[in-house]
């Protein structure tokens, strides 16, 4: 499956540029969207922590869908577009227990920055509403913070914090609908973000271990993405 997706992306990127040699415009855009993030191994970690606590507690947040932000720069041709982007996204979880005697918290916060390349094929170029198929390829640089705290009778009994880092790559195929009001373009996108070549989480000499596999735990940004973009176009002619 990984090879099929990667070959599909390469096919899109290396399509001969000779068929559309002239740049139509330079487009500067900003996309804001909503993403779902699987985080399977981290959810398992939350379950293990919850089941081993000596007092009642509950998971009040478990990596829910959240916003992402994506500035882009695109070279637009008559039948396609090619460009680059950066993205920032985040998610998190919390286990909590609170009563008259004090409060316990176990929090995980995840952040990712990415840089990548974007390619889109227009299915009906020139129409007021253009439909396209896109593919994004990039690299994630992820950071994860774990904080555990316990306060009993207004006194802090536990307060530990660790920061882990990791890297990975991702592929996001999807489709778009663009409404042309030159020099402005409004665009809606929907796709699936598939992460690969993931590395385990580490913090200097400390590693976060998946108790089921015995290997370093991994972040998983896999999930659906849906966004809305606004582009400002500068004509190349």
Helices and strands as residue ranges (DSSP letters): H 2-13, G 17-20, E 25-35, H 40-51, E 58-62, E 66-76, E 80-99, E 102-122, E 129-152, E 155-181, E 184-196, E 202-203, E 206-207, E 223-235
